[in-house]
C-alpha cells in the first residue's frame, strides 16, 4: 500500500456532446474511510463511479484507485474493488448463491473459501434461505444481493452507487451498519442523494452539483461551518412586519417562518446580531429567543446546490 | 485466464438453463428429422397435386439419400443461418442492456475475454448441435432409403458449419457495435442477404466465403469442391471480425 489516497481524482472531466457531466472534479479519499458522494439526481455521481470502475473513460483528467490509473490499469484495479451499480443487473436464471459464487470465481477465489464466504455474505444480506431464481427477486432483494457480490473479494475499495435507495427502513439500517462496520478496513465510497444516510455513516462528504464539487470536507466540519450563519429568533407577536423589514437587509439570504419563530440564513453574522434586535424593537415586538442554530446537512446541501443558481431570496412558510 | 474460463462456463450453463438450448439445437434436430421424411414424401405429394389439375403430369425420379441430404442442407443454409443471426444479435448487446455486462466487467475480466467467450460458447453450441443432428439425419436416411453414405454428408455439413461459424463471429461484431438487439439483427440480416446477392457473381463465389454454400452443394454431389478460397477467406474474415468485435467493445462505454 502506498501513501497515496485510496481514491484520487484530479481535474476529472467528462463531456457528453457539449454537456459537462463532470467539470474538473478533484477528490481525495483516505484509506479506510467512509466517503459520501452526495448530489441531486443528474449531478454526475454515477458518471464518476462508471469512470472509477473503468466502464467509462474520462474526457480529461485522471482517476486513481490505490495509486493506479483506472483508465489503463485494468484487472489490477478491478481485482481490488467491489462495485454495486445503482440498478444492479443479474442473470435471472441464477440463484443468489450461484450469482455470488460466479462473482467470486471471476476473482479466482478458491472453491472452499468461496463457498464459506458466499454463505456468510448471503447470511448478512438476509438471502441465505432464499432458493428462488434472481429473476423473481424484489428490487430490495437485488440491492442486498448486489452488496453481497460486491464484497465477495474482500475489496480494498468498495464503490456503492445509491446502495440504500431501494431498501425498506430495516434493510437500509442493516446496510448502513454494514458499511459503518467496514470503516478502517475497507475504503467505502458511496454515492447517494439520501442525506440522512451520509450523516449517519460517513466520515467525509463531497457534494456534487452539475458536475462540480461544491463542498468537500469532513461531516463535522461542514456542519460547524453551517451553524454560524443561521439564526433562530422568536418574538411575542405577529412577525409579518418584521419579516418584510428584514428581508430588505443585504445580509439576509433565506427567511423561514413558523408561527412566531423565524429562522434566518445570513451571510454576515455580525451585522445580523447588531441590526436584528433594533429591527425587532422598531416593529414593536418583544424578543423571546435569539440564538445560532445548527444547520442540518440537508440545509447545507440545499443551500450549496441553490448557490450555483443566481441568488434570490425566498420566504418559506409552512402550510397552515 | 480465470476470468475467461469462468465467464465461458457461465455461458455454457446459461445455454443449458435457458431458452438458448432449444433454438438452434431444436431447429437443427427438427430439420434432421423432417428432411428425410420430406424427401421420401415429395413424389407422392407432387403426384397428388398434379392429380387435381387435368393435363398436368409430374414425373419425378424415385427419391434417394441424396434428396434427403439436399433437403437437410437447404434448411441449414436458409432457416438455421437466419436463426443464428437472430439469436446472435443479443450476444453482447443483451448483456449490456440488462446490466449484466457491468456485473462481469467490473471484475477482473477483460473485454477481449468477454467477447471471445461469447464466440466460443455459441460456436460450441452450434458444432455440438450440428454433429448430433447430422447423426440423426444419417440414421433416418439410412432407415428410409436403405443407403446413407457418410462422406458426402459430413463434407457438405462441415462446409456449412464454417459458414455458420463465420455468421456467429459477424453477429458478435454487430452485437458489440450496436446498442440495440434489433439494430444488430437488422445488420445481420442485411449481411446475410447481401452475401446471397453477391453469390450470383461467379468470381465472388469462386474466390470468397460467399461461395461456401456452392461448395457445400458440390460436396454433396461428390463433385470437385474448389473449397480452398472460400474456406481460406472465411477463416480470414472470421479472425478479422473477432478482432474487430474485441476492438469495438474495448472502445465502448458501458
Contacts between the chains, C-beta under 8 A, distances in Angstrom:
chain1	res1	chain2	res2	distance
A	50	B	253	7.2
A	50	B	254	7.5
A	53	B	102	8.0
A	53	B	106	4.8
A	54	B	105	7.7
A	54	B	106	7.4
A	55	B	102	6.3
A	55	B	105	6.6
A	55	B	106	6.9
A	55	B	253	6.5
A	55	B	254	4.5
A	56	B	253	4.2
A	56	B	254	7.2
A	57	B	253	6.5
A	74	B	110	6.7
A	75	B	3	7.5
A	75	B	108	4.0
A	75	B	109	7.8
A	75	B	110	6.7
A	78	B	106	6.2
A	78	B	107	6.0
A	78	B	108	4.9
A	78	B	109	7.9
A	79	B	107	8.0
A	79	B	108	4.5
A	81	B	106	7.2
A	83	B	102	7.8
A	83	B	106	4.3
A	85	B	99	6.6
A	85	B	102	5.3
A	87	B	99	6.3
A	88	B	99	6.7
A	88	B	103	7.2
A	89	B	98	5.0
A	89	B	99	2.0
A	89	B	100	4.7
A	89	B	101	7.8
A	89	B	102	6.1
A	89	B	103	6.0
A	90	B	99	7.9
A	90	B	100	6.6
A	90	B	103	6.5
A	91	B	10	7.6
A	91	B	14	6.7
A	91	B	100	5.8
A	93	B	14	6.6
A	93	B	17	4.8
A	93	B	18	5.4
A	102	B	6	7.1
A	102	B	10	5.9
A	103	B	103	7.2
A	103	B	107	6.4
A	105	B	2	7.1
A	105	B	6	4.3
A	105	B	9	7.9
A	106	B	2	7.2
A	106	B	3	5.7
A	106	B	6	5.2
A	106	B	7	7.2
A	106	B	104	6.7
A	106	B	107	3.9
A	106	B	108	6.4
A	106	B	109	5.8
A	107	B	2	7.9
A	107	B	107	6.2
A	107	B	108	6.3
A	108	B	2	4.1
A	108	B	108	7.4
A	149	B	103	7.3
A	153	B	107	8.0
